[in-house]
Amino acid sequence: MMHMGFTGIPMFLWMFLQWGLLLLGIYMMIRWINSDKPPKQSQEDEAIRILRERYAKGELNDEEFERMLDRLMKG
């Protein structure tokens, strides 16, 4: 009877384990690199930010600002 050692099925599984660990490492590195980026704002948050900027610049009066803000908050 022959002793197979690390050949055959165990070697096949070891190859998959190595590839899996490599891919997991790449995935974790990409997540770590992207983790310090600020999260994307929703369109609603962006619209409210622009509305506040326009109000601060004096492009909108109080009534216009309140009306537009109410519309944005209601959806």
N, C-alpha and C positions, 0 to 999 in steps of 0.2 A: 504494500500500500504506500502511495506517495504522499509526502507531506507538502501541502500547497503553500504554506507560509502566507505572505501578503499578496499573492497572486490570485487570479480568479475573481470571485464575487467580493471578497473583502477589499481588494485593490480597487474594484469598480466603485464601491461605496465610498472609499477614501477619496477618490477623485471628485465625486459629487460633493462631499463635505468640504474639500478645499475650494471648489468653485463657489459653493454657497457662502463660505466665510469671506472670500474675496469680494463677492457681490454685496454682501452685507456691509463690509468695510467701506466700499465705495459709496453705498447708500448713506451710511452714517456720516461720512465725510461731507457729502453734498448737503445733508441736513444741517450739519454744524456750520458750514460756510454760509448757508442762507438764513441761519437763525438770528443773526444780528441785523437783518434787514427789517425795516418797519412793516407791519402787516398792511395789506392793501385796504384802502378805504372803500366803503361802498359808495355808489353813485349818490345816494341820499346825503351821506356825510360830506361828500365833496361839494354838493350843491349848497348845503347849509354854510360850509366854509366860504364859498364864493359869495353867497348872499351877505354874510357878516362883513367880508372885506369891502363889498360895494357900499354897505351901510356906513362902515368906518370911514370910507373915502368921501362920504357925503353925496353919493350918487342916488341914494334912496332916502326919502323922509321916513319919519316914524311909522306913519300909516302904511306906506308901501312895504316897509320891512316887515311889520307885523302880519300883514295880509299874506305876503309871500311865505313867511316862516310858517304860518298856520297851514297853508296849502302843502308845504313840504312835510310837515309833521303828520298830517293826516294821511299822507301816502299818495 
